[in-house]
Amino acid sequence: MSDLNIVSSSPHIRSKDTTSNLMRDVVIALIPATLVGFYVFGLAAVFTVLLSTLSAVFFEWIYQKTLTGKTSIHDHSAAVTGLLLGLNLPAALPMLPDAAKEITMVNFLLPFAVPILGSAFAIIVVKQLFGGIGNNFMNPALAARAFLIVSFADHMTTWKNIEPVFSSSVDVVSGATIMGMIKNGGLVIGPSVLDAFVGTIGGSIGEISALAIIIGGIYLIVRKVITYHIPVYFIGTVAIFMVLASLFSSNGFDPSFIGYQLFGGGLMLGAVFMATDYVTSPMTTTGKIIFAVGCGIITSLIRLVGAYPEGVSFAIIIMNLAVPLINRYTIPRCFGEEK
């Protein structure tokens, strides 16, 4: 008998995409940024990312096994959350005898504790307690990053000194991030915009190379995992604000300032990989544009007038909370439904 004669409940058309396939594509897209982070920061970055990823998978497994006896770690969503969290952390290793005169238990254990606690918060508190994948109201990795910034501010703003491998300027990129330099009075001597674009700067492991992130974003768009709307409108909104800020600055128009703002912080990583999260972003194209513009406005305001040098994480989290309202007013009504 033909399948056309079989009566069944909706949905009648099913996509061939699965959560596992989508998450696999996200991991593939993150490979360029991850490899650049490993290359620039070395063993410290490998240690941090592996610990964060493995912890996230473990906490999802133990939580689900304890409560239901089943586990869904095979869908790779926990691994993606752990990987994204690791890429949002500064590279760090325990304080060894040749690295510090005074060694305390806290200094030694903190690099272990931060990725583990962050993964626990992301998986258990933000994801599983709200019903698991598809039910979390904000991006787990970003929520965990915000939790860690509040809880371990010193560790989360201590950047590993690096020796750039693509640039001849060795002394200009040790320690502080570009966003921190700008917030503290500007860049007198610092990395070039090209350094920020390629990835020879201080910062979180996965955010330092805009080029690597763009490559990953193009892969996701080609694979139709995401659309261009959120990244383009998010980054474009920030660009407009920074052009205006530079035009009205007492120092006059400075293209480098705009380049630093676009390539030097977490904007690219957030716009491409976290603002586009299926669960916590709007469903419609109009909703995606509203969401992205809102993220761009909040990011710009925090960077320009806020006390914190970076605003991407907080902007996306705030707009995540507005997604149900955005969906309510942008999803078309069903045919025949009354207003």
VOGU-3710 file (C-alpha; in Angstrom, 3 decimals, decimal comma):
1> msdlnivsss> 0,000/0,000/0,000  1,263/3,468/-0,824  2,449/5,633/2,063  0,084/8,306/0,763  -2,875/6,258/1,990  -1,589/5,974/5,563  -3,269/8,352/8,019  -1,029/9,571/10,840  -0,682/12,486/13,203  1,439/15,492/12,281
11> phirskdtts> 4,149/16,299/11,410  3,689/14,804/7,950  6,997/16,108/6,575  10,125/15,412/8,560  13,574/16,889/8,113  16,535/14,582/7,626  18,539/16,751/10,025  19,106/15,379/13,507  20,442/16,992/16,653  23,531/14,818/16,391
21> nlmrdvvial> 24,231/15,920/12,803  23,722/19,595/13,624  25,989/19,420/16,656  28,619/17,609/14,604  28,585/20,454/12,074  29,007/22,990/14,883  32,032/21,080/16,195  33,538/20,995/12,691  32,941/24,733/12,311  34,694/25,386/15,634
31> ipatlvgfyv> 37,827/23,468/14,634  39,623/26,452/12,982  39,136/28,735/16,014  40,070/25,913/18,387  43,267/25,071/16,509  44,333/28,725/16,410  43,753/28,943/20,167  45,813/25,799/20,724  48,587/27,076/18,459  48,804/30,498/20,108
41> fglaavftvl> 48,326/29,508/23,761  49,768/26,000/23,629  49,235/23,382/26,316  47,281/25,779/28,539  44,517/26,063/25,954  44,405/22,319/25,306  44,140/21,666/29,036  41,300/24,172/29,544  39,188/23,136/26,547  39,536/19,394/27,169
51> lstlsavffe> 38,649/19,759/30,841  35,610/21,896/30,056  34,340/19,573/27,304  34,850/16,334/29,214  33,261/17,834/32,334  30,167/18,889/30,403  29,699/15,418/28,929  30,243/13,813/32,348  27,717/16,049/34,136  25,056/15,391/31,517
61> wiyqktltgk> 25,689/11,654/31,726  25,655/11,451/35,525  22,596/13,707/35,870  20,507/11,776/33,366  21,673/8,368/34,565  20,824/9,260/38,151  17,349/10,584/37,399  16,141/8,502/34,457  18,642/5,713/33,883  19,028/6,870/30,276
71> tsihdhsaav> 21,411/9,333/28,689  21,455/11,521/25,574  25,153/12,362/25,429  25,252/10,708/22,005  23,523/13,784/20,526  26,776/15,722/21,143  24,957/18,775/22,547  26,785/18,522/25,888  30,124/18,284/24,079  29,299/21,431/22,074
81> tglllglnlp> 28,336/23,276/25,259  31,593/22,258/26,953  33,639/23,161/23,885  32,024/26,595/23,583  32,533/27,243/27,285  36,187/26,221/27,040  36,716/28,562/24,093  35,193/31,377/26,166  37,707/30,883/28,976  41,233/32,301/29,317
91> aalpmlpdaa> 44,036/29,804/28,844  45,462/28,812/32,226  47,543/26,143/33,901  48,129/25,393/37,608  50,722/27,543/39,354  53,867/25,419/39,199  57,034/25,990/41,303  58,882/27,787/38,512  55,914/29,992/37,709  55,297/31,619/41,086
101> keitmvnfll> 57,221/32,336/44,273  54,281/31,622/46,520  52,097/28,641/45,717  48,745/28,316/47,444  46,200/25,548/47,163  43,739/28,002/45,613  46,209/29,081/42,930  46,911/25,479/42,065  43,316/24,204/42,020  41,541/27,200/40,441
111> pfavpilgsa> 42,426/26,358/36,814  40,885/22,919/37,419  37,875/24,205/39,329  36,776/26,965/36,937  36,118/24,826/33,819  34,528/22,065/35,924  32,218/24,408/37,848  31,342/26,248/34,653  30,388/23,003/32,917  28,340/21,891/35,923
121> faiivvkqlf> 26,442/25,185/35,940  25,842/25,088/32,185  24,626/21,493/32,030  22,809/20,997/35,336  21,457/24,439/36,239  20,818/26,050/32,846  20,060/22,997/30,715  18,856/19,954/32,647  16,892/21,623/35,444  14,752/23,300/32,781
131> ggignnfmnp> 14,015/20,054/30,967  17,104/19,312/28,917  17,922/20,170/25,339  15,293/22,339/23,680  13,954/23,725/26,952  16,743/25,967/28,236  15,821/29,653/28,129  19,352/30,961/27,616  22,557/29,726/26,042  24,171/27,360/28,602
141> alaarafliv> 27,780/28,181/27,695  27,227/31,930/27,927  25,257/31,614/31,152  28,150/29,621/32,616  30,647/32,232/31,433  28,637/34,992/33,113  28,453/32,887/36,289  32,232/32,410/36,252  32,908/36,106/35,620  30,868/37,012/38,689
151> sfadhmttwk> 32,277/34,190/40,839  35,933/34,176/39,739  36,526/37,658/38,369  40,302/37,631/38,881  40,808/34,318/37,138  38,442/35,180/34,269  40,308/38,420/33,562  43,848/37,080/33,913  45,157/36,493/30,419  48,076/34,204/29,655
161> niepvfsssv> 51,072/35,996/28,176  51,651/34,896/24,602  54,439/35,250/22,101  52,817/35,885/18,712  53,726/33,529/15,936  52,351/35,548/13,026  53,766/38,923/14,060  57,211/40,366/14,701  55,959/42,587/17,557  56,629/40,385/20,586
171> dvvsgatimg> 56,059/42,761/23,485  52,786/44,374/22,488  50,420/41,476/23,025  51,399/40,176/26,439  48,606/40,123/28,969  45,711/42,553/28,556  43,117/42,175/25,832  42,423/44,848/23,241  39,041/45,583/24,821  40,730/46,095/28,184
181> mikngglvig> 43,345/48,398/26,676  40,700/50,532/24,989  38,609/50,699/28,168  41,646/51,808/30,168  42,410/54,768/27,963  43,198/53,541/24,498  45,948/51,786/22,610  49,135/53,808/22,620  51,254/50,837/21,593  49,424/47,636/20,904
191> psvldafvgt> 48,601/44,918/18,391  47,511/45,927/14,921  44,046/45,324/13,517  45,627/42,583/11,405  46,874/40,896/14,595  43,319/41,002/15,943  41,884/39,628/12,700  44,387/36,774/12,348  44,682/35,867/16,029  47,920/36,990/17,663
201> iggsigeisa> 46,366/38,797/20,620  45,432/38,132/24,215  41,928/37,023/25,097  39,756/33,977/25,525  40,955/30,882/23,712  38,378/30,813/20,937  37,779/34,503/20,337  41,237/35,651/19,275  41,047/34,835/15,542  38,229/36,528/13,664
211> laiiiggiyl> 39,449/34,859/10,483  39,075/31,352/11,921  35,601/32,168/13,259  34,482/33,576/9,899  35,661/30,379/8,179  33,570/28,359/10,621  30,577/30,653/10,124  30,740/30,274/6,346  30,775/26,489/6,787  27,631/26,639/8,955
221> ivrkvityhi> 25,823/28,863/6,427  26,799/26,637/3,494  25,612/23,595/5,438  22,381/25,507/6,226  22,867/24,982/9,933  22,421/28,734/10,465  21,369/31,677/8,318  23,355/34,845/7,836  20,795/37,112/9,514  21,907/37,030/13,153
231> pvyfigtvai> 25,690/37,268/12,586  25,410/39,988/9,917  22,889/42,175/11,744  24,601/41,678/15,110  28,055/42,609/13,804  26,622/45,309/11,526  24,820/47,012/14,414  28,011/47,081/16,487  29,910/48,447/13,476  27,418/51,303/13,056
241> fmvlaslfss> 27,630/52,242/16,739  31,420/52,167/16,687  31,592/54,313/13,535  29,361/56,890/15,226  31,391/56,686/18,452  34,580/57,261/16,495  33,106/60,161/14,498  32,035/61,984/17,646  35,186/61,124/19,591  37,460/63,914/20,764
251> ngfdpsfigy> 40,337/62,099/19,042  38,585/62,179/15,684  37,609/59,370/13,339  39,824/56,303/13,807  39,311/53,242/11,533  41,583/51,188/13,803  39,196/51,695/16,721  36,368/50,226/14,638  38,548/47,302/13,563  39,530/46,553/17,146
261> qlfggglmlg> 35,894/46,601/18,252  34,880/44,159/15,528  37,825/41,754/15,639  39,393/42,216/19,069  36,813/40,857/21,497  34,191/38,142/21,640  31,871/39,694/19,041  32,650/37,274/16,222  32,486/34,141/18,391  29,270/35,274/20,048
271> avfmatdyvt> 27,536/36,389/16,845  28,373/33,267/14,836  28,221/30,449/17,372  26,146/31,496/20,386  23,588/34,059/19,292  22,533/31,590/16,569  21,674/28,819/19,035  18,439/27,197/17,818  16,809/26,955/21,226  17,503/30,482/22,458
281> spmtttgkii> 17,099/32,507/19,251  13,864/33,517/17,452  12,189/31,290/14,885  11,378/33,799/12,149  13,639/35,902/9,956  12,082/39,112/11,290  12,577/37,859/14,827  16,204/36,988/14,144  16,862/40,506/12,862  15,215/42,110/15,906
291> favgcgiits> 17,162/39,801/18,182  20,484/40,512/16,452  20,012/44,276/16,425  19,134/44,153/20,124  22,300/42,165/20,832  24,336/44,701/18,877  22,855/47,693/20,687  23,390/46,220/24,154  26,929/45,094/23,302  27,815/48,575/22,033
301> lirlvgaype> 26,344/50,348/25,051  28,202/48,113/27,501  31,481/48,575/25,642  31,129/52,337/25,221  29,565/53,497/28,471  29,553/50,487/30,780  32,142/49,583/33,375  32,976/46,251/31,743  35,151/46,241/28,594  33,205/43,436/26,908
311> gvsfaiiimn> 29,450/43,095/26,537  28,743/40,277/24,078  27,889/37,565/26,625  25,558/39,761/28,663  23,908/41,148/25,518  23,067/37,698/24,171  21,785/36,495/27,559  19,539/39,557/27,929  18,132/39,088/24,427  17,659/35,346/25,096
321> lavplinryt> 15,152/36,386/27,755  13,276/38,455/25,179  12,986/35,622/22,620  9,541/34,356/23,766  8,158/37,878/23,369  9,840/38,292/19,966  8,406/34,967/18,792  4,960/35,942/20,009  4,815/39,024/17,808  6,724/37,757/14,751
331> iprcfgeek> 5,421/34,209/14,185  2,595/34,394/11,587  -0,882/33,347/12,715  -2,235/30,076/11,437  -4,710/30,290/8,574  -8,186/30,907/9,949  -6,975/31,958/13,401  -8,684/35,012/14,834  -6,721/38,016/16,021
//
